[in-house]
Amino acid sequence: HVDCNNNSIMYFGDKKEQLLLILLRLGDRTVLHCNPLTGIVTPITGSQSREFKERFNASQRVRNARTIGLVIGSMGLTAETTKDIIHRLETLIAAAHKRSYCFVMGRLNEAKLCNFPEVDVFCLISNEDCAIIKPKTFPVPVITPFELELGLGARSWDSSFNTDISFLIQGGEVSLQEAVERVAQSYPIAEDSDEEQSNNGYDVKAKRVEMS
């Protein structure tokens, strides 16, 4: 657990994934990383890291995406939490007049993702420990729900990052209604658009696919 109101933060450990999540969450704040094997203490600032810039770049891919795939992972979320976050994300994607698919998968692999070449960006719905997929792991970007909301314009990018699904569901500084309004402003419908109302309103239905 990270107390973002504490002025001094020190991380004892050698788990790179855990440290990365802390650094991304704190953004501009400096973390003192103490390696228990060497005893060396290193000051690190998340917003200055390569990983922080990579996550920002990944969120920008959403802007030009026409189809977004929501991937339900197999780790750590209750059925209710999964249902709530899917509802939130599908609503925001529809507000941006984009198409969405919802996939129920076990472990991610390239073969499964490549079965859907029409999907421009995948969003992995999973617990925090499995949330972040390194760039270029797959041919198509795989981002977090927080990054998806950033890319859709539902929230503004600042120096902090969050992979906590509950944070988003509970409003996390931006309620669903406010998020929908922001997305709609970011993706206005052109006056000369001949797109049918059923495909450009908030009633767009996501296609759901189950994969073993």
C-alpha positions in Angstrom: 0.0 0.0 0.0 1.2 3.5 -0.9 0.3 6.5 1.2 0.4 9.3 -1.3 0.1 11.9 1.5 3.3 10.8 3.2 6.3 13.1 2.5 8.9 10.3 2.7 8.5 7.1 0.8 11.0 4.2 0.8 10.6 0.9 -0.9 12.4 -2.2 0.4 12.4 -5.0 -2.1 13.6 -6.3 -5.4 10.3 -6.9 -7.2 10.6 -4.8 -10.3 6.9 -5.0 -11.2 5.8 -3.9 -7.8 8.3 -1.0 -7.7 7.1 0.1 -11.2 3.5 0.2 -10.1 4.5 2.4 -7.1 6.6 4.7 -9.3 3.8 5.1 -11.8 1.2 5.8 -9.1 3.3 8.5 -7.4 4.5 10.2 -10.7 6.6 13.3 -9.8 7.4 12.1 -6.3 10.7 10.5 -5.5 10.9 7.0 -4.1 14.0 5.8 -2.2 14.5 2.3 -3.4 16.5 0.1 -1.0 17.8 -3.1 -2.6 17.8 -5.7 0.2 20.5 -7.7 -1.6 23.0 -4.9 -1.9 21.9 -2.4 0.7 22.2 0.4 -1.9 19.5 3.1 -1.7 18.6 4.8 -5.1 16.3 7.8 -5.5 13.9 7.2 -8.4 11.1 9.5 -9.9 8.4 7.7 -11.8 7.5 10.5 -14.2 11.1 10.7 -15.4 11.3 7.0 -16.2 11.2 5.3 -19.6 8.2 3.2 -18.5 6.2 6.3 -17.6 6.7 7.8 -21.1 5.8 4.4 -22.6 2.5 4.3 -20.8 1.6 7.8 -22.0 2.4 6.9 -25.6 0.2 3.8 -25.3 -2.8 5.8 -24.2 -2.4 8.1 -27.3 -3.0 5.1 -29.6 -6.7 5.2 -28.4 -7.4 8.4 -30.2 -7.1 7.0 -33.7 -8.5 3.5 -32.9 -11.8 2.6 -34.5 -12.3 -0.7 -32.6 -11.2 -1.4 -29.0 -11.1 -4.9 -27.5 -11.8 -5.3 -23.8 -10.0 -8.4 -22.5 -11.2 -10.0 -19.3 -8.2 -11.7 -17.7 -8.3 -14.6 -15.4 -6.7 -13.0 -12.3 -8.0 -11.5 -9.2 -11.3 -9.6 -9.9 -14.8 -10.5 -8.6 -17.7 -11.0 -11.1 -19.3 -7.8 -9.8 -16.2 -5.7 -10.2 -15.6 -7.1 -13.7 -19.2 -6.3 -14.6 -19.0 -2.7 -13.3 -15.7 -1.8 -15.0 -16.9 -3.3 -18.3 -20.1 -1.2 -18.1 -18.1 1.9 -17.5 -15.6 1.3 -20.3 -18.2 0.2 -22.8 -20.2 3.4 -22.1 -17.2 5.6 -22.6 -16.2 3.8 -25.8 -19.7 4.3 -27.1 -19.6 8.0 -26.2 -16.5 8.3 -28.4 -18.5 6.6 -31.3 -16.1 3.7 -31.4 -16.8 0.0 -31.7 -15.9 -2.4 -28.9 -15.5 -6.2 -28.5 -15.4 -7.9 -25.1 -13.2 -11.0 -24.9 -13.1 -13.6 -22.1 -9.6 -15.1 -22.2 -7.3 -17.0 -20.0 -3.7 -16.1 -20.5 -2.9 -13.6 -23.2 -1.0 -14.8 -26.2 -0.2 -13.5 -29.7 -2.3 -16.2 -31.5 -5.5 -15.2 -29.6 -5.1 -11.5 -30.2 -4.2 -11.9 -33.9 -7.5 -13.7 -34.5 -9.1 -10.2 -34.4 -7.1 -8.0 -36.9 -9.9 -5.4 -36.8 -9.1 -4.5 -33.2 -6.7 -1.5 -33.0 -6.1 -1.5 -29.3 -6.8 -4.1 -26.5 -7.5 -3.1 -22.9 -6.7 -5.7 -20.3 -9.1 -5.9 -17.3 -7.2 -7.6 -14.5 -5.8 -7.1 -11.0 -2.9 -4.7 -10.4 -0.2 -7.4 -10.4 -1.0 -8.4 -14.0 -2.3 -5.1 -15.3 0.7 -3.7 -17.2 1.8 -5.3 -20.4 5.1 -4.0 -21.7 5.0 -2.2 -25.1 5.7 -4.4 -28.2 4.9 -7.6 -26.3 2.2 -8.1 -28.9 1.7 -6.6 -32.4 -1.3 -4.6 -31.1 -1.0 -2.3 -28.0 -2.4 -3.8 -24.8 -3.3 -1.0 -22.3 -4.9 -0.6 -18.9 -8.4 0.7 -18.2 -6.9 3.9 -16.8 -4.9 4.4 -20.0 -8.1 3.8 -22.0 -9.9 6.5 -20.1 -6.9 8.9 -20.7 -7.0 8.1 -24.4 -10.7 8.6 -24.7 -10.4 12.0 -23.0 -12.4 10.9 -19.9 -9.7 12.2 -17.6 -6.7 14.5 -17.9 -3.1 13.3 -18.0 -1.1 14.4 -15.0 2.0 13.1 -13.2 0.1 10.2 -11.6 -1.0 6.8 -12.9 -3.5 4.3 -11.5 -4.0 0.6 -12.1 -6.6 0.1 -9.4 -9.9 -1.0 -11.0 -11.9 0.0 -7.9 -10.5 3.5 -8.2 -12.2 3.9 -11.6 -15.5 2.2 -10.7 -16.0 4.4 -7.7 -15.5 7.5 -9.8 -11.8 8.0 -9.1 -11.9 11.8 -9.4 -14.2 11.5 -12.4 -17.7 10.1 -12.1 -19.2 8.1 -15.1 -21.5 11.0 -16.0 -18.7 13.5 -16.0 -16.5 11.1 -17.9 -19.1 10.6 -20.6 -19.5 14.3 -21.0 -15.8 14.8 -21.4 -15.5 12.0 -24.0 -18.4 13.4 -26.0 -16.6 16.8 -26.1 -13.4 15.1 -27.2 -15.2 13.2 -30.0 -18.0 15.4 -31.4 -20.1 14.0 -34.3 -19.5 15.8 -37.6 -22.6 17.7 -38.8 -22.3 16.0 -42.2 -21.9 12.5 -40.8 -24.4 10.0 -42.2 -23.7 7.5 -39.4 -26.8 5.9 -38.1 -28.0 7.0 -34.6 -27.8 3.4 -33.3 -24.1 3.4 -34.1 -23.2 6.8 -32.7 -25.1 7.1 -29.4 -24.5 5.6 -26.0 -26.5 2.5 -26.9 -23.8 0.9 -29.0 -23.6 -2.8 -28.1 -20.3 -4.5 -27.7 -19.7 -7.9 -29.2 -18.6 -10.4 -26.7 -16.4 -13.4 -27.5 -15.4 -16.2 -25.2 -12.0 -17.9 -25.8 -10.5 -20.8 -24.0 
